[in-house]
């Protein structure tokens, strides 16, 4: 429905964010850690990242440490590989933006990619034969 004047356009058929219950979303954050020359401190780095994510107000569900991988395209000659760590957590969308901005300033985090975590597929019920 559109009202004349300076009012905003509002479509009655679209529920607002609060009606859709999107105040907390599940995210998957893939961190690539720059551990050039200091591989022994990987556990401490993951623990520090976990604490900082929790401090920003996220509820961490899973921390998955992956292996060290060489980059197929080297963006920086000093960093040719990195450790991949996957975090699955619940957070408010505003906190997710703060999280990205916070870790952009961290020298130990080479790259960060946040995506919405997909809901697990329901298990197929066995069919009776």
N, C-alpha and C positions, 0 to 999 in steps of 0.2 A: 504494500500500500504506500502510496506517495502522497505526502502532504505538501501543500504549496508553502513557499517561504524558505527560510534558511534551515529547516529541519533536515535531518539525514534520511536517506532512503532506507526503509526497513521492509523486508519481505517477511510476512507472517508465517510462511511455510518453512523457514529455516530456523532451527532451534539455536539458541545462543550457546556459548561455550559452557556456561554453568549448567544449562539444561542437558548438554551432551555428556556431562561429568568428565570433562577433560582437564580438571585442575591438576591431576597427577598422571603422568604418562610414564611408560616404560621405555628406557633408552638403552642403546648398545653403544658403548664408546670404545673404539679401537685406538689404542695409544701405540705409537712407535717411539721407543725410547732410544735416545742417543747415549749409548754407553761406550763410546770410543775410548779405549784404553783403561776402562774400569769395569770389567765384567764381574768382579767379585762382589760389587755392591748392588746387584740386581734385586735381590730380595728386599733390601732396605729401600730401594727406589720404589718398588711396588707397594711396600707398606706405607711409605710417605704419600704416594698418590692416593691410596685407599683412604688414609686419614684426611687428606685435603678434600676429597670428594665428599666424604661423610660430613666434614665441617661445613661445607657449603649447603647442607640440608638434603642430601640425597640418601636414599635407602638402598644400600648395595646388596644385590642378591647373589651375584656370582663374579668371581675374579678368575679368569682363565689365562694362565701364562702359556704363551705359545713359544715357538723357537725363534732363534735369530735367523733372519733372512737377508740375503743380499738384494739390493734394489736393482730392478731391471733398467731403470733410468735414474742415473745419479744426478740429483739436484744440486748437491754440494760436494765438492771434491774431498772435503774432510770427512764427510759422513757417507760411507758406501754401503752400510748395512745397519740394521737396528733390530732390537727385540720387540716383538709384538705382544701386547697385553690387551685382553678383551675384558671390559667391565660391563655388566648388565645391572642397571639400577633404575629406581623409580625417582622421578623428580618433577617439580613444577616446570612448565616451559620457560619461565623467566629465569629459573636457576640454571637451566641448560645453557642459556645464552651466557650467563655469568661464568659458568664452568669453561666454556670455550674461550672467553676473554681472559680468564685467569691463567689457563695453561698456555696461551699464546706467548706469555711472558716468561715461561719456564724454559730454561736452557736444556734441561734434561729430556723434555718432551719434544721430539723432532716433528712429529705430525700427530694430529688428533682428528678423528672422524666420528661424529655423533650421528646416529640414525635412530629411528623409532624401531624398537624391538618388535618383531612380529610375534603374534600369539602362537603358541605351539599348536600344531595340527592335532585334531582329536584322533585318538587311536581308533582304528577300524575294529568294529566288533566282529568276532569270529562267526562265520556262518555255519549253521548246522547242516550237515549233509545227510 
